[in-house]
Amino acid sequence: MIVEFVDANIQAECALIEFNYLPPSKADARQWESRPLTEILQTSLLKTAQFAVMDESGLHLGEVKEMLGNVSSGYAGDEVLPELESALQIISGSARIMELNRLADLSSRCLTFVKKTLFTDQTEQLVGNYWEVFADSIACLDYYIDNCKSGNKEDEAALDIANECLTSLGV
């Protein structure tokens, strides 16, 4: 009796993860319930791991936004470049692991922009004109990561906009 109770609890938790905390259709619920518990557990563990990777990517992107905000307001300079580089590489690598190649490529292009434009001897006015467009590309990556965390990685409209922004910046 205890084993059945534990199995039911595990299955309920897996259902929440599988259906993104939304009620499934009756057909989806029947199909899901017909699967063996081990298959349900494996799928749930995979989704949980994928969510954790995307959540971590979101945290690193938050760090990137904070550092870029400090640079744009003059509170930081090129001393943050190693941290920016590391955070953007983590995002790109995580995206590649998740087979989100567009996100990985766009993250790499953001790093290229940071290294080639923001921390060079260009005039402040020139760099200042780029901030808004670059900020838009970062916001789009953030939006896409949030979509992935909620199970909607197919909607790549935010990546299209980020691509346009980065292309307009020459990267």
Buried (B, 14 or more C-beta within 10 A) or exposed (E): EEEEEEEEEBBEBBBEBBBEEEEBEEEEBEEBEEBEEEEBBEBBEEBEEBBEBBEBBBBBBEBBBBBBEEBBEEEBEEEBBEBBEBBBBBBBBBBBEBEBEBBBBBBBBBBBBBBEBBBEEEEEEEBEEBBEBBBBBBBBBBBBBBBBBEBEBEEBEBBEBBBBBBEEBEB
